[in-house]
Amino acid sequence: MATEPASTPRILHIASWYPSAVHGTLGNFVERHVKAISTLNGGEIWFAAAVPAGEVVPANSVRDCGTYTERIFYFRARRPVVRHVTRALLRAAEEASDFHLIHLHVAYPAGRAARKLARKWSVPLVLTEHWTAYHADQRSSIPFWGKWSIRLTGKMARVLCPVSKDLANSMRKFGMLGKYTVVPNVVDTELFRPTDDVPKRGTFHALHISSLRDDQKNVSGLLRAVAIALEFCSNLRVAVIGDGDPAPYQVQAKELGIDDVVEISGEVTLDEVAERMRHSDALLLFSRYENFPCVIPEAWASGIPVLSSDVGGIREHLAPERGTLIASEDESALAQSLIQWAQHPDQFNPQSLRQYAESTFSVEAVAHAYDDVYREAITRKTTAR
């Protein structure tokens, strides 16, 4: 099946996570990567979506996205999930058009299908990885046979593209050996942009956006720190937004006596996220573990600094001129930084933040980075067969 690309290679993206009728925000960062890449290299994105028991299984969908085609295959969720994901993707490949390269987004559970198709068609495999489970304190969540399968996928990939250097180090320690090229998450810098000039205001608006999973995002700790900060800066206002359940945090905010100045709400659209960024003064993150969240460069593209815990690959980009790093779990440090920022809101340069986002995370920057990866993968030989 493999043929030499005349000018631009045609890419088959296979996703382990991707937005669908089952979960509208799962792997939305994968979708953004595919959109960016397709500005230079077109093709298709395939995703096999497991539908939980009790929910209606939707019809398979095909969508023309302009520069690429999106195909989602739905099946009833049952164990082992890898077998059913593989079956759905291999069935789709029976009527596939020619591709020059397979780009796998997250090794599990779609890696087995990607390996089979790369061998069948004799095309190179590229792997982009976002998964925090590679980190030492998270690896126990992966079963033995899953680790074995992931390592096989890593061995076959001609280029491995984690979204941070920290994740690359964890993947190597996990046993994923090979050629690494770090390519960050992408930001739509046309959507995420600074607001027009507005009059100075006395209120400092801080924004938190996440999945609201407390085991990772530590929203409860963030709220306790906000309560401390509010004792010293009455001009502080905080909004907490996410696609998880806001109810426990609404209860906590009321117990802390801060519910009148802290807004806590559920999922909003990406357009609404961008609008909230434009009218905020800072982004707050207090995670226990991360790779490099998309919301950080989205904040910089919007011209606002980031106050974050020092976890994962965040320190690779969050320099002092772009925000402040504090130790994970240090609620006192978070409160003190919030107080200092609220009292001195003009210490960061919005134009400089914006320029860094455009040069590092824009659609153009990420598309060209992956174009280089593809050229290398197509020309580079590998011993994995």
Secondary structure, DSSP 8 states (H G I E B T S, - for coil): -----SSS--EEEEESS---SS-SSTTHHHHHHHHHHTTTS-EEEEEEEEE-TTS-----EEEE-SSEEEEEEEEE--SSHHHHHHHHHHHHHTT----SEEEEESSTTTHHHHHHHHHHHT--EEEEE--GGGSTTTGGGS-HHHHHHHHHHHHH-SEEEESSHHHHHHHHHHT--S-B------B-TTTS---------S-EEEEEEE---HHHH-HHHHHHHHHHHHTT-TTEEEEEEESS--HHHHHHHHHHT-TTTEEEE----HHHHHHHHHT-SEEEE--SS-S--THHHHHHHTT--EEEE--TTGGGT--GGGEEEE-TT-HHHHHHHHHHHHH-TTSS-HHHHHHHHHHHHBHHHHHHHHHHHHHHHHH---S--
